[in-house]
Amino acid sequence: MSVVSIVYHSGYGHTQAVAEAVAEGARGVSGTTVHLIAVADAERHWDTLAASDAIVFGAPTYMGGPSAPMKAWIDTTSKVWFTQGWKDKLAGGFTVSGSWYGDKQRTIDAFYTLAMQHGMLWVSAGLMPTHNSSRPPTDEDLNRIGSYSGLMVQANIDQGKEGIPATDFATARAFGARVASAAARWAA
């Protein structure tokens, strides 16, 4: 049995849809309990996070970093940091932006730095890139953006969640399953 919590902020619904896909992938791993926590409610979930084996952080990338509500919540985790309450938990991160690149790596780096300051262990995407050859891409290709450090998703800004390619949702489910599988091994 393991517990995976996903703390996320979503400005326009794209990041929430990705968080739900990450949760779906994690739930697919036998014995995993998943908590999906919107950052607006995260202050009420300190006990849930303390009981988690893995915490996944997710936010849109705005102006080259995590959204302001996510960053504000990150700052409140200093109380946990002071007691090293998340030390040796697993961590991972994901982000969404309208642009193919959109400085998403900076958001993943912010989540990675947060995890390192808390003494957590980072779970990478664990996927090879797929759109780096002359072969035409398919909807089944995972990690089309080619991120190794975390999950990166591109969403069309003039659409809702339907503006997120199916392959990015499949990659999100695979990422959730990877975190949950790592958490199960870690908890054992």
N, C-alpha and C positions, 0 to 999 in steps of 0.2 A: 504494500500500500504506500502510495506517495501522494503528495499534495502539490499542485502547481497553481500559482496565483498569477493572474495577468492584470497588471495595473496600466490603464491607458487613458489618454485624452483624445477626443475626436472633435474637431471643429465643425466639420460638415458631413459626418457620417462615414467617410471613407475608412478612417482608422478604426472605428467601431466595427465595421464589417470585417476588416482584417483581423481584429482581435477575436471576433467570433469564430473566424476560420482557424486561427491558432488554437483556440479553445476546443474546437471540434477535433482537430488533429490530436491534441493532448488527451481528450476523452476516449479516443480510439485505442489508447494503450491500457490494457487490462489493469485494474486496481488503482487507477489514477482518479483522484478527486480534483476537480478544476473549479477555481473561483475567478470569475470575471468581474473586475472592480474598476468602475469608472473613477477617474481621478477626483472628480467632484465629491465622491463618497468615500474616498480612500482614508480620510481621517478616522472614520468609524471602523476601519478594518485592521488596525494594528495587530490585534490578536490573531486574526486570520493570517496575516503576513508572517508573524512570528512562528506560527505552526506550519508554514509552508516549507517544502523541501527545495522548491525552485520558485523564483519570482521573475516574470518576464515584464519588461517595461516597453510601452509602445506609445508613440506620439507622432503627429504629423511634423514634418520639417517645415518650419516657417522661418524665413529670413536666415537660413543657414544653421538652424539649431532646433532643439525641441520647442514646442509651443509653450507660451508663457504659463498657462495653467499647469502643465506638466513640470516645468522648471520650478514653479512656486512650490509644488508638492515635493519635488526632489529636495528642496531646501529644508522642508520640515522633517526629512529623514535624519537630520543631524542628531536628533534625540536618540534614535536607534543606533546611529554610528558611535555615539559617545559610550554606549555600553557594549558595542560590537554585537548587537542582537541578531544580525544577519550573517555573521561570520560563518564561513563554510557552507552556506546555502548556495545552490546553483542560481545563475542569472543568465538572462538572454535579453535581446532587444529587437524591436522592429520599428520601422518608420514608413511613412507614405508621403510622397510629394507629387505635384503635378508634372514636373519635368522628369525626364529619363534619369538624369543624375540629381539635379536640384540640391546639391550639397548634403545629400542624405547621410553620407559617411560621418559628417560632423555630429549628427543626432545619435547615430550608433556609438560614436566615440564618447559622447556625453554619458550615455547609459553604461558603457564599459567602464569609464572613469568612476561613475557612481558605484558600480559593483566592486571595483578594486578598492575604493576607499572603505567600503563596508566589509572587505575581506571575503568577498564572494568568489565563486569559481565560474568563469564565463563559458557558456555553451554557444559555439559558433553555428553558422547556418549548416555546415557540413555537406554542402551540395556543390558539385562542379557546375560551372556556367554552361549554358546550352546555346546561346545565340552568338557564337563566335566563329562560325564557319559559313561556307557558302550554301550549306543545306538550308532549304526553306524552313522557318520555324513552324512548330505545330502547337496546338493548344495544350498538349501533354508535356511540353518542355518545362522543366522546373528551373528556377533561378535564372530567368532570362536576363536579369539585370547584372548578374555575375558578382553578387556579394558573397564574401566568405565570412565576414565578421558578424553579420546579423541578417535579419530579413529586411529586404528593401522592396517596396512596392511603388509602382507608378499608377496614378489615377488621373483620368482626364478631368480637369477642373470645371468643365462646363456640363458635367454629368454627375449623377449620384453614384452609388456603388456599382451601377451597371457600367460605369466608366473604368472599372478595374478589370483587366483581362483575366479570363478563367485560369490561365497558367499561374498568375500571381496568387489567386486563392488556393490553388493546388500546392504552390510552394509554401504558403502560410500553414496549410494543414500538415505538410511534411515537417516544417519547422516545429510546430506544436508537438508532433509525435516524437521528434528528436529530443526536445527538452523533457518531455514526459518519460521517455525511455531512459534518458540519463538520470532523471530524478529517481526512477524506480531502482536503477542500479546503485545509485548513491545512497538511497534510504536503506537498501538491503545491507 
